[in-house]
Amino acid sequence: MKKAIFILWTITASLLASAQASSQENLRRATAREIGGNTRTADVVVTNIKRKMTSVTWNAQANGVCYECDADDMVRSVHIVKVDCALVPAEPKKKAEVSAGSTIGNTNPPASTSVPDAGQCGKYRRMKTIGVALSVGGGATLLASVILLALGTRTSYDYLGYPYRSRTGAYTAGAVLIVPATLAAGAGVPLWVIGAKKSKGCGSSPALSAVSSPSGVSLALQF
């Protein structure tokens, strides 16, 4: 057990030391040292850092010149080669740095959002209306069928006084209604959701709402 803990601790310490050795600041310093001359660490820009188990690679640019660089995991042996800056892959931006409408690499620009025309709006509104009707009607019928199933089952007694369950016409009606009610509610919900989502850009549409007043609650059709 102690040996396993020691090995695990050694591996963790090695990985931490490797990550520290190949930090961005250390890679800039190593690149400036390999370029030589009057190159300062502040003149070097490091991108595309890729760390592996025993090595690390990166791209660097200093004073308008681009380099491909690689080294061992502890950045003790560094090798750099001059390359055409146009061939250096652009480093992906972080999600927070991506502005609206910008593209990264070879990704396609975001599709423009178009407002549905009158025909599409009518189609989506009908879809939403049908979905609402199926969902509400199917849900109400499903509830009624469950109630009928419960009311249609009763306990009776034979001539010896032993109880047994008997079923009336209400049970039969509930059993007949429960299947189409479930199908209607199941089909209505997606139609309602899709229709509501697609018709968002179509402007206002007639809606039925409840209005409360001192005399009671009434239904109002809003346009």
KEKE-3310 file (N, C-alpha, C; in steps of 0.2 Angstrom, whole numbers, plus 5000, padded with zeros to 4 digits):
npx = (5004:5010:5020:5012:5006:5017:5022:5011:5012:5024:5022:5012:5019:5029:5022:5017:5028:5033:5023:5024:5037:5035:5027:5019:5027:5040:5042:5042:5054:5064:5063:5067:5080:5085:5084:5092:5104:5098:5086:5072:5063:5051:5048:5044:5030:5020:5011:4998:5002:5006:5006:5013:5016:5031:5036:5035:5027:5026:5021:5030:5033:5043:5049:5043:5046:5042:5042:5043:5043:5050:5052:5059:5050:5053:5059:5072:5080:5079:5072:5071:5064:5063:5048:5036:5025:5012:5009:5007:4996:4981:4978:4964:4951:4946:4930:4924:4930:4925:4917:4901:4895:4908:4921:4930:4944:4941:4927:4910:4901:4889:4873:4861:4847:4831:4815:4800:4789:4772:4764:4772:4771:4757:4756:4764:4757:4745:4750:4754:4741:4734:4742:4740:4727:4726:4735:4728:4715:4718:4725:4714:4705:4712:4713:4700:4697:4705:4698:4686:4690:4693:4681:4673:4677:4672:4669:4661:4650:4649:4636:4641:4647:4660:4672:4673:4680:4671:4666:4660:4650:4657:4670:4674:4672:4682:4693:4693:4694:4707:4718:4718:4718:4730:4738:4734:4738:4752:4756:4752:4760:4773:4770:4764:4775:4785:4778:4776:4789:4793:4785:4788:4794:4784:4776:4762:4748:4731:4725:4719:4715:4714:4704:4704:4691:4682:4669:4671:4679:4684:4685:4695:4698:4712:4720)
npy = (4994:5006:5007:5009:5021:5029:5028:5034:5047:5051:5051:5061:5072:5073:5076:5088:5096:5095:5102:5115:5118:5119:5130:5145:5156:5151:5145:5155:5162:5152:5151:5164:5163:5153:5159:5170:5183:5200:5197:5198:5191:5197:5200:5189:5180:5167:5153:5140:5129:5113:5100:5085:5068:5066:5077:5093:5105:5120:5136:5151:5168:5181:5198:5199:5187:5170:5154:5136:5126:5114:5103:5094:5087:5094:5105:5106:5103:5112:5115:5124:5130:5141:5147:5150:5163:5163:5149:5146:5139:5147:5151:5145:5155:5159:5155:5165:5176:5176:5186:5191:5184:5182:5171:5155:5148:5136:5136:5138:5154:5160:5156:5167:5174:5172:5180:5171:5170:5175:5163:5153:5157:5156:5142:5138:5143:5136:5124:5125:5128:5116:5108:5113:5110:5096:5093:5098:5093:5079:5077:5080:5071:5059:5061:5059:5046:5039:5042:5036:5022:5020:5022:5013:5001:4990:4982:4967:4954:4937:4923:4917:4926:4929:4941:4949:4957:4967:4974:4988:4997:5010:5007:5000:5011:5019:5012:5011:5024:5028:5024:5032:5045:5045:5045:5056:5066:5064:5067:5080:5088:5089:5096:5107:5113:5115:5122:5134:5138:5140:5150:5162:5173:5179:5189:5195:5185:5179:5176:5167:5172:5173:5184:5193:5201:5212:5206:5193:5180:5180:5175:5181:5186:5190:5201)
npz = (5000:5004:4995:4983:4986:4986:4973:4966:4971:4966:4953:4951:4956:4947:4935:4939:4940:4927:4920:4926:4921:4908:4906:4900:4901:4904:4892:4883:4888:4885:4871:4867:4872:4863:4851:4852:4850:4851:4856:4867:4881:4882:4869:4863:4857:4862:4855:4853:4861:4865:4875:4879:4886:4887:4880:4873:4862:4852:4845:4840:4839:4835:4834:4821:4815:4813:4821:4823:4837:4848:4862:4876:4890:4901:4896:4893:4882:4868:4852:4838:4823:4809:4801:4788:4792:4788:4787:4800:4811:4817:4834:4843:4849:4865:4872:4878:4871:4859:4847:4843:4827:4823:4816:4818:4813:4801:4802:4798:4795:4807:4804:4797:4805:4800:4797:4798:4784:4779:4776:4782:4795:4798:4796:4807:4818:4817:4820:4833:4839:4836:4844:4857:4858:4857:4868:4879:4878:4877:4889:4898:4895:4898:4912:4915:4911:4920:4932:4929:4928:4941:4947:4941:4946:4958:4974:4977:4984:4985:4986:4997:5004:5001:4996:4980:4965:4954:4938:4931:4918:4918:4920:4908:4899:4903:4901:4887:4883:4888:4880:4867:4873:4879:4868:4861:4870:4870:4857:4856:4864:4859:4846:4851:4858:4847:4838:4845:4847:4834:4829:4835:4829:4823:4827:4837:4841:4841:4858:4871:4887:4905:4915:4929:4940:4951:4951:4948:4938:4921:4904:4891:4874:4867:4855)
capx = (5000:5014:5023:5008:5005:5024:5022:5006:5014:5030:5019:5009:5025:5033:5017:5016:5035:5033:5018:5028:5043:5033:5023:5020:5033:5046:5043:5045:5061:5068:5063:5071:5087:5087:5084:5099:5105:5095:5079:5070:5057:5045:5047:5041:5023:5019:5004:4997:5006:5003:5010:5013:5019:5038:5038:5030:5028:5023:5023:5032:5034:5047:5051:5040:5048:5039:5046:5040:5047:5049:5057:5057:5044:5056:5061:5080:5083:5074:5074:5067:5064:5060:5043:5032:5020:5006:5008:5006:4989:4979:4976:4957:4950:4942:4923:4922:4933:4922:4912:4895:4897:4915:4922:4936:4947:4937:4920:4906:4898:4883:4867:4857:4840:4826:4808:4795:4784:4765:4762:4775:4768:4750:4757:4767:4752:4740:4753:4753:4734:4732:4746:4737:4720:4727:4737:4723:4710:4720:4726:4708:4702:4716:4711:4693:4698:4708:4693:4681:4693:4693:4674:4670:4679:4669:4670:4655:4651:4645:4631:4644:4650:4667:4672:4676:4679:4666:4668:4654:4651:4662:4677:4674:4673:4689:4698:4692:4697:4714:4723:4718:4719:4737:4741:4733:4742:4759:4757:4750:4765:4779:4767:4764:4782:4788:4774:4777:4796:4794:4781:4791:4795:4778:4772:4757:4743:4725:4726:4714:4717:4709:4704:4700:4688:4678:4663:4673:4684:4681:4689:4695:4702:4717:4723)
capy = (5000:5012:5008:5012:5028:5033:5029:5039:5053:5052:5052:5067:5077:5073:5079:5095:5099:5096:5107:5121:5119:5121:5136:5150:5161:5148:5144:5162:5163:5147:5153:5170:5161:5149:5164:5173:5190:5204:5195:5198:5187:5201:5201:5183:5178:5159:5150:5133:5125:5106:5096:5077:5065:5067:5082:5099:5109:5127:5141:5157:5174:5187:5203:5198:5180:5164:5148:5130:5124:5108:5102:5088:5089:5099:5111:5107:5103:5116:5115:5129:5131:5146:5145:5155:5165:5161:5142:5144:5139:5152:5149:5146:5160:5156:5156:5172:5181:5176:5191:5189:5185:5180:5164:5153:5143:5134:5135:5142:5159:5159:5157:5173:5172:5175:5180:5167:5173:5174:5156:5149:5159:5152:5135:5137:5145:5131:5118:5127:5128:5109:5105:5115:5107:5089:5092:5100:5088:5073:5077:5080:5064:5054:5061:5057:5039:5036:5042:5031:5016:5019:5022:5007:4994:4989:4976:4964:4948:4931:4921:4914:4931:4930:4947:4949:4963:4968:4980:4991:5001:5015:5004:4999:5017:5022:5008:5013:5031:5029:5024:5038:5051:5046:5046:5063:5071:5063:5070:5087:5092:5092:5100:5114:5116:5116:5128:5140:5140:5143:5156:5168:5179:5180:5194:5193:5181:5179:5172:5167:5173:5174:5191:5193:5207:5211:5202:5186:5178:5179:5174:5187:5185:5196:5201)
capz = (5000:5005:4989:4978:4987:4984:4966:4964:4973:4962:4946:4952:4957:4940:4931:4941:4938:4920:4918:4928:4917:4901:4907:4894:4903:4903:4884:4880:4889:4881:4864:4866:4872:4857:4845:4853:4848:4856:4858:4874:4883:4881:4862:4860:4858:4861:4854:4851:4866:4865:4880:4879:4892:4887:4876:4872:4856:4852:4839:4843:4835:4838:4829:4814:4812:4816:4823:4826:4843:4852:4868:4881:4895:4906:4892:4894:4876:4864:4845:4835:4816:4806:4796:4786:4797:4785:4788:4807:4813:4822:4840:4844:4854:4870:4870:4880:4867:4852:4847:4839:4820:4821:4815:4820:4808:4795:4804:4794:4799:4809:4799:4798:4807:4795:4800:4794:4780:4782:4775:4788:4802:4798:4798:4814:4823:4817:4823:4840:4841:4837:4849:4863:4859:4859:4875:4884:4877:4879:4896:4902:4894:4902:4919:4916:4910:4926:4936:4927:4929:4948:4949:4938:4950:4965:4978:4978:4988:4982:4991:5003:5008:4999:4991:4973:4961:4948:4934:4928:4911:4918:4919:4901:4896:4905:4897:4880:4882:4890:4875:4863:4877:4880:4861:4859:4874:4868:4851:4856:4868:4854:4842:4855:4859:4841:4835:4849:4846:4827:4828:4840:4825:4819:4830:4841:4838:4846:4863:4876:4894:4911:4917:4936:4941:4958:4951:4946:4933:4915:4899:4886:4868:4865:4848)
cpx = (5004:5018:5019:5007:5011:5024:5017:5009:5020:5027:5016:5014:5028:5028:5017:5023:5035:5028:5021:5033:5041:5027:5024:5026:5039:5047:5045:5052:5066:5068:5067:5079:5089:5088:5091:5098:5102:5088:5078:5064:5051:5043:5044:5034:5023:5012:5004:5002:5002:5008:5008:5016:5027:5040:5033:5032:5024:5025:5025:5033:5038:5050:5049:5042:5045:5043:5041:5045:5045:5054:5055:5052:5047:5059:5069:5083:5078:5077:5069:5069:5060:5054:5040:5026:5013:5004:5006:4999:4987:4976:4968:4956:4946:4935:4921:4924:4930:4917:4906:4897:4904:4916:4929:4938:4943:4930:4916:4903:4892:4877:4863:4850:4835:4819:4804:4790:4777:4762:4765:4772:4761:4751:4759:4761:4746:4743:4752:4746:4732:4736:4743:4730:4721:4730:4732:4718:4712:4722:4719:4705:4706:4714:4704:4693:4700:4702:4688:4684:4692:4686:4671:4672:4676:4670:4663:4656:4646:4640:4634:4647:4657:4667:4675:4675:4675:4668:4661:4656:4656:4669:4678:4676:4680:4694:4698:4696:4704:4719:4723:4719:4727:4741:4740:4738:4750:4760:4756:4756:4771:4776:4766:4770:4785:4784:4775:4784:4796:4790:4783:4791:4789:4773:4766:4751:4737:4727:4721:4717:4712:4710:4700:4697:4684:4672:4665:4679:4681:4686:4689:4700:4706:4720:4729)
cpy = (5006:5013:5011:5019:5032:5033:5034:5046:5055:5054:5059:5073:5078:5077:5087:5099:5100:5101:5114:5123:5121:5126:5141:5154:5158:5146:5150:5163:5158:5149:5159:5168:5157:5154:5168:5180:5195:5203:5194:5193:5191:5202:5194:5182:5170:5157:5143:5128:5118:5102:5089:5074:5066:5073:5088:5103:5115:5131:5147:5162:5179:5191:5201:5191:5175:5158:5142:5127:5118:5107:5096:5091:5094:5105:5112:5107:5106:5116:5119:5129:5137:5144:5151:5157:5163:5154:5141:5144:5144:5149:5150:5151:5156:5158:5163:5177:5181:5181:5188:5190:5183:5173:5162:5147:5142:5134:5140:5148:5157:5160:5163:5170:5176:5175:5176:5172:5172:5167:5152:5151:5156:5145:5134:5138:5139:5125:5119:5126:5120:5106:5107:5111:5099:5088:5093:5094:5081:5072:5076:5073:5059:5054:5058:5049:5036:5036:5037:5024:5015:5018:5015:5000:4995:4982:4973:4957:4943:4929:4918:4920:4933:4937:4945:4955:4963:4974:4982:4994:5006:5013:5003:5005:5020:5018:5009:5020:5032:5029:5030:5044:5051:5047:5053:5068:5070:5066:5078:5091:5094:5097:5107:5117:5119:5122:5134:5143:5144:5149:5162:5174:5181:5186:5191:5189:5181:5174:5172:5167:5174:5181:5191:5200:5206:5206:5194:5185:5177:5178:5179:5185:5191:5195:5205)
cpz = (5000:4998:4983:4979:4985:4977:4963:4965:4968:4955:4946:4952:4950:4935:4932:4939:4931:4917:4920:4923:4910:4901:4901:4895:4902:4895:4881:4881:4886:4874:4863:4867:4866:4851:4846:4851:4853:4858:4865:4875:4881:4873:4859:4862:4857:4860:4853:4855:4866:4870:4880:4885:4892:4883:4876:4865:4856:4846:4843:4837:4838:4833:4822:4811:4816:4816:4825:4831:4846:4857:4872:4886:4900:4903:4893:4887:4871:4857:4842:4827:4813:4801:4794:4790:4794:4786:4796:4809:4818:4828:4841:4850:4859:4869:4872:4876:4860:4852:4842:4831:4818:4820:4817:4815:4802:4796:4799:4798:4801:4804:4802:4800:4803:4799:4795:4790:4783:4781:4781:4794:4803:4800:4805:4819:4823:4821:4831:4843:4842:4843:4856:4864:4861:4866:4880:4884:4879:4886:4900:4901:4898:4909:4920:4915:4916:4931:4935:4928:4937:4950:4947:4941:4957:4968:4979:4982:4985:4988:4997:5007:5006:4995:4985:4970:4955:4945:4931:4921:4912:4917:4912:4897:4897:4901:4890:4878:4884:4885:4870:4867:4878:4873:4860:4863:4872:4862:4851:4859:4863:4849:4845:4855:4852:4837:4838:4847:4839:4825:4832:4836:4821:4822:4835:4838:4843:4852:4868:4883:4899:4914:4924:4937:4948:4957:4949:4941:4927:4910:4893:4880:4866:4858:4848)
residu = (MET:LYS:LYS:ALA:ILE:PHE:ILE:LEU:TRP:THR:ILE:THR:ALA:SER:LEU:LEU:ALA:SER:ALA:GLN:ALA:SER:SER:GLN:GLU:ASN:LEU:ARG:ARG:ALA:THR:ALA:ARG:GLU:ILE:GLY:GLY:ASN:THR:ARG:THR:ALA:ASP:VAL:VAL:VAL:THR:ASN:ILE:LYS:ARG:LYS:MET:THR:SER:VAL:THR:TRP:ASN:ALA:GLN:ALA:ASN:GLY:VAL:CYS:TYR:GLU:CYS:ASP:ALA:ASP:ASP:MET:VAL:ARG:SER:VAL:HIS:ILE:VAL:LYS:VAL:ASP:CYS:ALA:LEU:VAL:PRO:ALA:GLU:PRO:LYS:LYS:LYS:ALA:GLU:VAL:SER:ALA:GLY:SER:THR:ILE:GLY:ASN:THR:ASN:PRO:PRO:ALA:SER:THR:SER:VAL:PRO:ASP:ALA:GLY:GLN:CYS:GLY:LYS:TYR:ARG:ARG:MET:LYS:THR:ILE:GLY:VAL:ALA:LEU:SER:VAL:GLY:GLY:GLY:ALA:THR:LEU:LEU:ALA:SER:VAL:ILE:LEU:LEU:ALA:LEU:GLY:THR:ARG:THR:SER:TYR:ASP:TYR:LEU:GLY:TYR:PRO:TYR:ARG:SER:ARG:THR:GLY:ALA:TYR:THR:ALA:GLY:ALA:VAL:LEU:ILE:VAL:PRO:ALA:THR:LEU:ALA:ALA:GLY:ALA:GLY:VAL:PRO:LEU:TRP:VAL:ILE:GLY:ALA:LYS:LYS:SER:LYS:GLY:CYS:GLY:SER:SER:PRO:ALA:LEU:SER:ALA:VAL:SER:SER:PRO:SER:GLY:VAL:SER:LEU:ALA:LEU:GLN:PHE)
# end
